[in-house]
Amino acid sequence: MSVCIPTDPTKPRPLTARQRLFVVEYMMDRNATQAAVRAGYSKAAARQVGSENLSKPAIAAEVAALEAAHLAHIKEAFDIDRDKLLRQIAIGAFADIRALYDKRGNLIPPHRLTYEQASLIEGIEHSPVFEGTGAERRQVGWAVKYKIARRQPFLDMAMKHLGEYAKDNAQQGEALAGTLAELVAGMGGSALGVVKGKA
């Protein structure tokens, strides 16, 4: 006598060899279609197969585990933590361009910038400075131009972290709901504002 024991539908099934290869390939560039092709699936069906594979619990769990392990490795290798990220966001959000000048009003050269000062700069341009003409022409130094990092992206990140956008969206939603309620009341309670009369 044999007994059929139903499988638990909530428990992910083990990956097949091809699915495991798909996961490995997917982690290379996060392109599900190309991962499917490289894993040996049909090119014609690669896009559909890639999407379906990522929706399968076992594959999704494997990808999530690998991504978590990769993130942990990156954090450890580069000594990244939440406080450092927030500090960097704060530096960019509240940057003061005056910090790039010394007490005499001269632009501080790159090699003398502090970490905070350098964090305000997105790029640096160097161009030679010459004096004289012809045979007398000679280089006397370098002109340095700093491209200041844009503040808005850092402000956006700070706002998102503090949840200010969510509060603002909620307030706007409440205001819109109030306006709609007033409009509906003004139309005699009809949200569509249908005018009765001849068709």
WOUR-V456918 format. One record per residue. N is the residue number from 0. SS is DSSP state (hx for helix, st for strand, lp for the rest). OMEGA is omega in radians with two decimals (none if undefined). Layout:
N&SS&OMEGA, N&SS&OMEGA
This chain:
0&lp&-3.13, 1&lp&-3.13, 2&lp&3.12, 3&lp&3.13, 4&lp&-3.11, 5&lp&3.11, 6&lp&3.13, 7&lp&-3.09, 8&lp&-3.13, 9&lp&-3.11, 10&lp&-3.12, 11&lp&3.09, 12&lp&3.12, 13&lp&3.13, 14&lp&3.02, 15&lp&3.14, 16&hx&-3.12, 17&hx&3.10, 18&hx&3.12, 19&hx&3.09, 20&hx&3.09, 21&hx&-3.13, 22&hx&3.13, 23&hx&-3.13, 24&hx&-3.14, 25&hx&-3.13, 26&hx&-3.14, 27&hx&-3.07, 28&hx&3.14, 29&lp&3.10, 30&lp&-3.05, 31&hx&-3.13, 32&hx&-3.13, 33&hx&3.10, 34&hx&3.12, 35&hx&3.12, 36&hx&-3.11, 37&hx&3.12, 38&lp&3.06, 39&lp&3.09, 40&lp&3.13, 41&lp&3.13, 42&lp&-3.12, 43&lp&-3.09, 44&lp&-3.04, 45&hx&-3.11, 46&hx&-3.13, 47&hx&-3.13, 48&hx&3.14, 49&hx&3.13, 50&hx&3.14, 51&hx&-3.14, 52&hx&-3.11, 53&hx&3.13, 54&hx&3.13, 55&lp&-3.07, 56&hx&-3.09, 57&hx&3.14, 58&hx&3.12, 59&hx&3.14, 60&hx&3.13, 61&hx&3.12, 62&hx&3.14, 63&hx&-3.14, 64&hx&-3.14, 65&hx&3.12, 66&hx&3.11, 67&hx&3.13, 68&hx&3.14, 69&hx&3.13, 70&hx&3.12, 71&hx&3.12, 72&hx&-3.14, 73&hx&3.14, 74&hx&-3.12, 75&hx&-3.09, 76&hx&-3.09, 77&lp&3.09, 78&lp&-3.13, 79&lp&3.02, 80&lp&-3.06, 81&hx&-3.11, 82&hx&3.14, 83&hx&3.13, 84&hx&-3.14, 85&hx&3.11, 86&hx&-3.14, 87&hx&3.10, 88&hx&-3.14, 89&hx&3.13, 90&hx&-3.13, 91&hx&-3.08, 92&hx&-3.07, 93&lp&-3.13, 94&lp&3.10, 95&lp&-3.06, 96&hx&3.13, 97&hx&-3.13, 98&hx&-3.12, 99&hx&-3.14, 100&st&3.09, 101&lp&-3.06, 102&lp&3.14, 103&lp&3.14, 104&lp&3.12, 105&lp&3.11, 106&st&-3.12, 107&lp&3.14, 108&lp&-3.06, 109&hx&-3.05, 110&hx&3.13, 111&hx&-3.13, 112&lp&3.02, 113&lp&3.11, 114&hx&-3.13, 115&hx&3.13, 116&hx&-3.14, 117&hx&-3.14, 118&lp&3.13, 119&lp&-3.02, 120&st&3.12, 121&st&-3.13, 122&st&3.14, 123&st&3.07, 124&st&3.07, 125&st&3.04, 126&st&-3.10, 127&st&3.09, 128&st&-3.09, 129&st&3.01, 130&st&3.11, 131&lp&3.12, 132&lp&3.11, 133&hx&-3.11, 134&hx&-3.11, 135&hx&-3.09, 136&lp&3.14, 137&st&3.14, 138&st&-3.12, 139&st&3.14, 140&st&-3.14, 141&st&3.02, 142&st&-3.11, 143&st&3.08, 144&st&3.09, 145&st&3.00, 146&st&-3.06, 147&st&3.13, 148&lp&3.11, 149&lp&-3.08, 150&lp&-3.02, 151&hx&3.13, 152&hx&3.13, 153&hx&3.10, 154&hx&3.10, 155&hx&3.13, 156&hx&3.12, 157&hx&3.14, 158&hx&-3.14, 159&hx&-3.13, 160&hx&-3.11, 161&hx&3.11, 162&lp&-3.09, 163&hx&3.11, 164&hx&-3.14, 165&hx&3.11, 166&hx&-3.12, 167&hx&3.12, 168&hx&3.13, 169&hx&3.13, 170&hx&3.11, 171&hx&3.13, 172&hx&3.12, 173&hx&3.14, 174&hx&3.13, 175&hx&3.13, 176&hx&3.12, 177&hx&3.12, 178&hx&3.12, 179&hx&3.13, 180&hx&3.12, 181&hx&3.13, 182&hx&-3.14, 183&hx&3.12, 184&hx&3.14, 185&hx&3.13, 186&lp&3.10, 187&lp&3.09, 188&lp&3.14, 189&lp&-3.12, 190&lp&-3.11, 191&lp&3.12, 192&lp&-3.10, 193&lp&3.11, 194&lp&-3.13, 195&lp&3.13, 196&lp&-3.14, 197&lp&-3.14, 198&lp&none
